[in-house]
Each structure stands twice: as structure tokens, then as C-alpha cells.
Amino acid sequence: MKLYDRDHSGNCHKVRLLLSMLGLEYESVPVDLGSGENRSPEFLSLSLRGQVPTLTDGDVTVWDSQAILVYLARRYGGEEWLPIEPVAMSEVMQWMAMSENELLFGLARARQNKMTNGPWPWDLVSEYGRSGLAVMNEHLAERNWLALDRPTIAEPACYPYVALAHEGEISLDDYPAVRAWLARIEALPGYVGMPGIGD
């Protein structure tokens, strides 16, 4: 199994986190976005969008972090990480959607702005990110995990950009339930960090 990867990518970290928690061995293949390696014909033959993460597992290739999490959970995690019962699955997928909306377009873009002078208005994206944190905080005030009574792929999907919020100059001080949730994830067997988390 190979993961086409980038150390500082929260989306790549989602996949590294689940791979580790599932106890799966894989080869990390760094992709240099700065030099355009992701636009090479070789890479585009694996990832039509020219983006990381991309996973190859034997003759299976999956691109996009969300799709990879679903693939790994269903192939190697069974019902534990992504149930197929309709209500339980829909609860997980609600938080997958949060990870690709408020957390990505809010927290991740605020981080990118501060790290690379990104094009999005910081006030706008940071407020969007904080709206997601407020929803998470209210939800987690009464439960330990996002979707069910145990960790699911909703956890690695949402974790990185929340844990990296400080790099976008967004404080988690007002979200104690979110901070407690981060600590619970970091205590799970197989947890792995990334640059910017735990510094």
C-alpha cells in the first residue's frame, strides 16, 4: 500500500491517522507540489485532480481524503469505523460533511492564509471556521465522540484542521468540549501527530 503524501497537509494526515489506528503498513510517497510533481503525467494517471492524498492498494487507486477514509474503513475496519446501518452511517456522514465545509473552508483556509498569504479574506474564513467549532462544541458537550458511542472515521476526518486551528490564529479557548475531544483522539491506540500539532 502506498500513500502519496505531504507532511504538512491536514487532508493527508486524516489518512495517516486512520492507517495507523487500523494498524496498516504503508509506504509514504512524498509529492512535491511546489515543483509541480502533482501535475506530472505519472501522478495524474493516479489522481485525476492532481491532489494529495492518493492511495494505491494493490490494483485499487483512491484519491480524495474522504474517499480514502471510506475505502479503508470498509475494507479494513469493518462496522467499527463506518457502519452500514442507515441511521448510524448517516450520523458519521454528517460529520464528514462538516470536515469538508466549515473545517476545510473555514479553519484550513484561515491556516493557509496565515502560512502562505492565501487569497481568502481571513475575517470571513475564520468566522466560518468558528461557526463549525461552535457546533462541534455544543454537540461534544454531551458526548465523547462525534457520531456514535465510539470513534468512527468522523474523528480522523475532522481532527487535523481543528488541531491546527492555532496556525490560522483561531483559538480553541472558547471550545472546551472540542479541546477535550482532541485529547481523547490523541489518547487512542495508534494515534500519530503531524507538524504543527503538539508544538
LUMLUM-150031 format. One record per residue: residue number from 1; x, y, z of N, C-alpha, C in turn. Coordinates in steps of 0.1 Angstrom, whole numbers, plus 2048, in hexadecimal, padded with zeros to 3 digits. Example, Ala and Ser with C-alpha at 12.3 -4.5 7.8 and 13.67 -1.06 7.14 Angstrom:
# LUMLUM-150031
  zakol  nc1  nc2  nc3  cac1  cac2  cac3  cc1  cc2  cc3
      1  884  7C7  84E   87B   7D3   84E  884  7DF  84E
      2  880  7EA  847   889   7F5   847  881  800  84F
***
This chain:
# LUMLUM-150031
  zakol  nc1  nc2  nc3  cac1  cac2  cac3  cc1  cc2  cc3
      1  808  7F4  800   800   800   800  809  80C  800
      2  805  816  7F8   80D   823   7F7  804  82E  7F9
      3  808  838  801   801   845   803  809  850  7FD
      4  804  856  7F2   80A   862   7EC  807  86E  7F5
      5  811  874  7FB   80F   87B   808  816  888  808
      6  813  890  812   81A   89D   814  819  89F  823
      7  825  8A1  82A   825   8A1   839  81C  8AC  83F
      8  81B  8B8  839   814   8C3   83F  805  8C3  83B
      9  801  8BA  834   7F3   8BA   82F  7EA  8B3  839
     10  7E0  8BB  83E   7D6   8B5   847  7CE  8AA  841
     11  7CB  8AB  834   7C4   8A1   82D  7CC  894  82C
     12  7D9  895  82A   7E1   889   82A  7E2  883  838
     13  7E2  88C  842   7E3   887   850  7D7  87F  854
     14  7CB  882  84E   7BF   87B   851  7C1  86C  84E
     15  7C7  86A  842   7CA   85C   83D  7D4  855  845
     16  7E0  85D  848   7EA   857   850  7E5  852  85E
     17  7DC  85B  863   7D6   858   871  7CE  84B  870
     18  7C5  849  866   7BD   83D   866  7C6  831  863
     19  7CF  832  859   7D8   827   856  7DF  822  863
     20  7E4  82B  86B   7EB   827   877  7E1  821  881
     21  7D5  827  883   7CC   822   88C  7C7  814  888
     22  7C7  811  87B   7C3   804   876  7CF  7FA  877
     23  7DB  7FF  87A   7E6   7F6   87A  7EB  7F2  86D
     24  7E9  7FA  862   7ED   7F6   855  7FA  7FC  851
     25  802  7F4  84B   80F   7F8   846  80E  7FE  838
     26  815  808  835   815   80F   828  822  816  826
     27  824  81A  81A   830   822   816  82B  830  813
     28  831  83A  81A   82E   848   817  836  84D  80B
     29  830  852  801   837   857   7F5  835  866  7F5
     30  83F  86E  7F9   83D   87C   7F9  83B  882  7EA
     31  832  88B  7E9   82F   892   7DC  833  8A1  7DE
     32  83C  8A6  7D6   840   8B4   7D7  837  8BC  7CE
     33  82D  8C2  7D5   823   8CB   7CE  82A  8D7  7C8
     34  834  8DC  7D0   83B   8E9   7CC  841  8E8  7BE
     35  847  8DC  7BB   84E   8DA   7AE  844  8D5  7A3
     36  837  8D3  7A7   82E   8CF   79D  82D  8C0  79B
     37  834  8B8  7A4   834   8AA   7A3  826  8A4  7A2
     38  81C  8AB  7A9   80E   8A6   7A8  807  8A8  79B
     39  80E  8AF  792   808   8B2   785  80F  8A9  77A
     40  818  8A1  77E   81F   898   775  816  88E  76F
     41  818  889  763   810   87F   75D  80F  872  766
     42  81A  86F  76C   81A   863   774  811  864  780
     43  811  870  787   808   872   792  7FA  873  78E
     44  7F8  87B  783   7EA   87C   77E  7E3  86F  77A
     45  7EC  865  777   7E6   858   773  7E0  851  780
     46  7E5  856  78B   7E0   850   798  7D5  859  79E
     47  7D7  866  79D   7CD   870   7A3  7C9  87A  799
     48  7BC  878  794   7B7   881   789  7B8  88F  78D
     49  7B7  892  79A   7B6   8A0   79E  7C5  8A6  7A1
     50  7CE  89D  7A1   7DC   8A1   7A3  7DE  8A6  7B2
     51  7D7  89F  7BB   7D7   8A3   7C9  7DC  897  7D2
     52  7E1  89B  7DD   7E4   891   7E8  7DA  893  7F3
     53  7D6  889  7FA   7DC   87B   7F9  7D6  873  7EE
     54  7DE  869  7EA   7D9   85F   7E1  7DF  852  7E6
     55  7D6  847  7E6   7DA   83B   7EC  7DA  830  7E1
     56  7E4  828  7E0   7E3   81C   7D8  7E4  80F  7E1
     57  7DC  806  7DF   7DB   7FA   7E7  7DA  7EE  7DD
     58  7E5  7E8  7D9   7E4   7DE   7CF  7E0  7E5  7C2
     59  7D6  7E0  7BC   7D1   7E5   7AF  7C6  7F0  7B1
     60  7C4  7F4  7BD   7BA   7FE   7C1  7C1  80B  7C3
     61  7BC  816  7BC   7C1   824   7BF  7B5  82C  7C3
     62  7B7  834  7CE   7AC   83C   7D3  7B2  84A  7D6
     63  7AC  855  7D0   7B0   862   7D3  7A5  86A  7DB
     64  7A9  874  7E2   7A1   87C   7EB  7A1  875  7F9
     65  7A3  87E  803   7A5   879   811  798  872  816
     66  78C  878  813   780   872   817  77E  864  811
     67  780  863  804   77E   856   7FE  788  84C  803
     68  794  850  806   79E   847   80B  79A  842  819
     69  795  84B  822   790   847   82F  785  83D  82E
     70  77B  83F  825   770   835   823  776  828  81E
     71  77F  828  814   785   81C   80F  78C  814  81A
     72  794  81B  821   79C   814   82C  793  80E  837
     73  789  816  83A   780   812   845  778  806  840
     74  772  806  834   76A   7FB   830  773  7EE  82D
     75  77F  7F1  827   787   7E5   824  78E  7DF  830
     76  792  7E7  839   79B   7E2   844  795  7E4  852
     77  78B  7ED  853   786   7F0   860  779  7EA  864
     78  772  7E4  85A   765   7DE   85D  75B  7E8  861
     79  752  7E4  86A   747   7EC   86F  74C  7F6  879
     80  757  7F4  87F   75C   7FC   88A  75E  80B  886
     81  764  80D  87A   768   81B   876  75D  821  86D
     82  756  819  866   74B   81E   85D  740  814  85C
     83  736  816  864   72B   80C   864  723  80D  857
     84  71C  803  853   713   803   848  705  805  84B
     85  701  804  858   6F3   806   85C  6F0  815  859
     86  6E5  817  852   6E2   825   84C  6E3  830  856
     87  6DD  82F  862   6DE   83B   86B  6EC  83D  870
     88  6F3  832  874   700   834   879  70A  839  86E
     89  708  834  862   710   839   857  70E  848  854
     90  701  84C  855   6FE   85A   852  704  863  85D
     91  704  85E  869   70A   866   874  719  868  871
     92  720  85E  86D   72E   860   869  730  869  85D
     93  727  868  853   729   870   847  726  87F  84A
     94  71D  882  854   71B   890   857  728  897  85B
     95  730  890  863   73D   896   867  747  895  85C
     96  746  88C  853   74F   88C   848  74C  899  840
     97  73F  89C  83E   73C   8A9   837  741  8B5  83F
     98  740  8B5  84C   746   8C0   854  755  8C2  851
     99  75C  8B7  850   76A   8B8   84E  76D  8BE  840
    100  764  8BC  836   767   8C2   829  760  8D0  827
    101  75A  8D5  831   753   8E2   830  75A  8EB  83A
    102  754  8ED  846   758   8F6   84F  767  8F4  853
    103  76B  8E8  854   779   8E5   859  783  8E8  84D
    104  780  8E3  841   789   8E5   836  788  8F4  831
    105  77C  8F9  82E   77B   906   828  77D  911  833
    106  77C  90D  83F   77E   917   84A  78C  915  850
    107  78E  90B  858   79A   90A   860  7A6  907  857
    108  7A5  8FF  84D   7B0   8FC   844  7B4  908  83C
    109  7AA  90F  837   7AE   91B   82F  7B3  926  838
    110  7AF  927  844   7B5   931   84D  7C3  92E  84F
    111  7C6  921  851   7D4   91C   853  7DC  91F  847
    112  7D7  91C  83B   7DE   91E   82E  7E1  92D  82C
    113  7D7  936  830   7D9   944   82F  7E5  949  837
    114  7E6  944  844   7F1   948   84C  7FE  942  849
    115  7FE  936  842   80B   930   83F  810  934  831
    116  807  937  828   80B   939   81A  805  946  814
    117  7FF  94E  81C   7F8   95A   816  7EE  956  80C
    118  7E5  94D  810   7DB   948   807  7D1  953  803
    119  7C9  950  7F9   7C0   95A   7F3  7B3  95D  7FA
    120  7B0  955  805   7A3   957   80B  7A3  961  816
    121  799  969  818   798   973   823  798  96C  830
    122  7A2  96F  838   7A4   967   845  798  969  84E
    123  792  975  84F   787   977   857  77B  96E  853
    124  779  96C  846   76E   964   842  770  955  844
    125  77C  950  841   77F   942   843  780  93E  851
    126  786  947  859   787   944   867  77A  944  86E
    127  771  94D  86A   763   94C   870  75C  940  86C
    128  75E  93B  860   757   92F   85B  75D  923  863
    129  76A  923  865   770   919   86D  76B  918  87C
    130  76A  924  882   765   925   88F  756  921  890
    131  74E  923  886   740   91E   886  740  90E  887
    132  74A  908  880   74B   8F9   881  74F  8F5  88E
    133  759  8FC  894   75D   8F9   8A2  752  8FA  8AC
    134  74A  904  8AA   73F   906   8B4  735  8FA  8B3
    135  732  8F6  8A7   729   8EA   8A5  72F  8DE  8AC
    136  73C  8DC  8A9   743   8D0   8AF  743  8D1  8BE
    137  746  8DD  8C3   747   8DE   8D2  73A  8DB  8D9
    138  72F  8E0  8D3   722   8DD   8D9  71E  8CE  8D8
    139  721  8C8  8CD   71F   8BA   8CB  727  8B2  8D5
    140  734  8B5  8D6   73D   8AD   8DE  73C  8B0  8ED
    141  734  8BA  8F1   732   8BC   8FF  72B  8B1  906
    142  724  8A9  8FE   71B   89E   903  720  890  8FF
    143  72B  88F  8F8   72F   882   8F3  73E  883  8F1
    144  744  877  8F0   753   876   8EE  757  876  8DF
    145  74F  871  8D6   753   870   8C8  748  877  8BF
    146  74C  879  8B3   744   881   8AA  737  87A  8A6
    147  738  86E  8A2   72C   867   89C  726  85D  8A5
    148  72D  854  8A9   728   849   8B1  72D  848  8BF
    149  72D  83D  8C6   732   83C   8D3  740  837  8D3
    150  747  839  8C7   755   834   8C6  75B  83C  8BA
    151  768  83C  8B9   76E   843   8AE  76A  83C  8A0
    152  768  845  897   765   840   889  76E  849  880
    153  76C  847  873   774   84F   869  771  85E  86A
    154  766  861  871   764   870   874  76F  876  87C
    155  775  86E  884   780   874   88D  78C  878  884
    156  793  86E  87D   79E   873   875  79A  87D  86A
    157  78E  87D  865   789   886   85B  789  894  861
    158  785  896  86D   784   8A3   873  790  8A8  87B
    159  798  89E  880   7A3   8A2   889  7AD  8AB  884
    160  7B4  8A9  879   7C0   8B1   876  7BE  8C0  875
    161  7B4  8C5  86E   7B2   8D4   86D  7AD  8DA  87A
    162  7A7  8D2  882   7A3   8D8   88F  7B0  8D9  898
    163  7B8  8CE  898   7C4   8CE   8A0  7CE  8D8  89B
    164  7CD  8DC  88E   7D6   8E6   888  7D0  8F4  888
    165  7C5  8F6  88F   7BE   903   88E  7C7  90F  892
    166  7D0  90C  89C   7D9   916   8A1  7E2  91C  896
    167  7E5  913  88C   7ED   918   881  7E6  922  878
    168  7D9  922  879   7D1   92C   872  7CD  938  87B
    169  7D3  938  887   7D1   942   891  7C2  942  896
    170  7BD  936  897   7B0   933   89D  7B2  92C  8AA
    171  7AE  932  8B5   7B0   92C   8C2  7A5  922  8C5
    172  7A8  917  8CC   79E   90E   8D1  79A  910  8DF
    173  79E  91B  8E5   79B   91E   8F3  78D  91E  8F6
    174  784  922  8ED   776   923   8EF  76F  916  8EC
    175  776  90B  8E9   770   8FF   8E5  775  8F3  8EE
    176  772  8F3  8FB   778   8E9   904  774  8DB  900
    177  768  8D9  8FB   764   8CB   8F7  76C  8C6  8EB
    178  76F  8CF  8E2   777   8CC   8D7  786  8C8  8DB
    179  78B  8D0  8E4   799   8CD   8E9  799  8C0  8F0
    180  78F  8BC  8F8   78E   8AF   8FE  78D  8A4  8F4
    181  786  8A6  8E9   785   89D   8DE  792  89A  8D8
    182  79A  8A5  8D5   7A7   8A4   8CF  7B0  89B  8D8
    183  7AF  89D  8E5   7B7   895   8EF  7B3  887  8EE
    184  7A6  884  8ED   7A2   876   8EC  7A7  86F  8DF
    185  7A7  876  8D4   7AD   871   8C8  7BC  86E  8CA
    186  7C3  877  8D0   7D1   876   8D2  7D5  86B  8DB
    187  7CB  866  8E3   7CE   85B   8EC  7CA  84D  8E6
    188  7C4  84D  8DA   7C0   841   8D3  7CD  839  8CF
    189  7CC  82B  8D0   7D6   823   8CA  7D9  826  8BC
    190  7E5  827  8B8   7E9   82A   8AA  7E9  839  8A6
    191  7E6  841  8B0   7E6   850   8AC  7F4  854  8A8
    192  7F5  85C  89D   801   862   898  7FF  871  896
    193  809  879  899   808   887   897  80D  88B  88A
    194  80E  898  888   814   89E   87C  81A  8AB  87F
    195  822  8B1  876   828   8BF   879  81D  8C9  87C
    196  81E  8D0  887   815   8DA   88B  80B  8D6  896
    197  80B  8C9  899   802   8C4   8A3  80B  8C0  8AF
    198  809  8C6  8BA   810   8C2   8C6  81D  8CA  8C7
    199  81F  8D4  8BF   82B   8DC   8C0  82B  8E5  8CC
***
